[in-house]
Structure formats: structure tokens, C-alpha cells
């Protein structure tokens, strides 16, 4: 099991930038996939970006060219740099850690609010 703590959310004007950080604690941080997901009011939680421990990255179309995900395995952190933010990016952003190999886990952070004003 992994405990995740997010930080870096806030209020920003359209066109601005925010950096979200997620720090993991617990064992078996390696050989997993870390990701950021978001959930806007009245909508389902959706993928933003994921990154494997080997550095394989996947972005949702909504963030391609604007968002950058990275991770530091030694520090057990994953960072989402968000640029050119739009009002439609407003949501609660959640950090996720998922591991298939033993011991498996699928854990979530508490979420951090991102609000983009027009």
C-alpha cells in the first residue's frame, strides 16, 4: 500500500500555470504506474496523465502540449506541470499509484482543487 499526498493546487487565471506535486510513502514504490486524474463537478473522474517507473508516459488528449508529467523515483514523487490553463481544466486533481506485480495496489491521494478563472 502507498500513501499519497498532493500539493500545489489553487486558483489561477486562464493562460496561467500551476505545478502539482504528489509524494508517496510506503513500500514498493518501484515498478508501478503513477498518474494524475481529475474530476469536475457533475462529471466522472478522468485520466490526465500517467508515467511508469520506466518513464513511459501517456497523456489524455485534453492535456497534450500543455501538461508535462515527471517522476523522481528516488524521492518517490510525481509532478504535473500545467501550462496554458483553461477554465475547463477546473477540477479536483487526484494522484494515483497503481502496481500490478505483487504486492499489488491501487491507491489515491485526497485530491487538490485546481480552479481556472476566465
Buried (B, 14 or more C-beta within 10 A) or exposed (E): EBEBBBEBBEEBEEEBEBEBBBBBEEEBBEEBBBBBBBBBEEEEBEBBBBBBBEEEEEBBEBBEEBBBBBBEBEEBBBBBBBBEBEEEBBBBBBBBBBBEEEEEBEBBBEBBEBBBEE
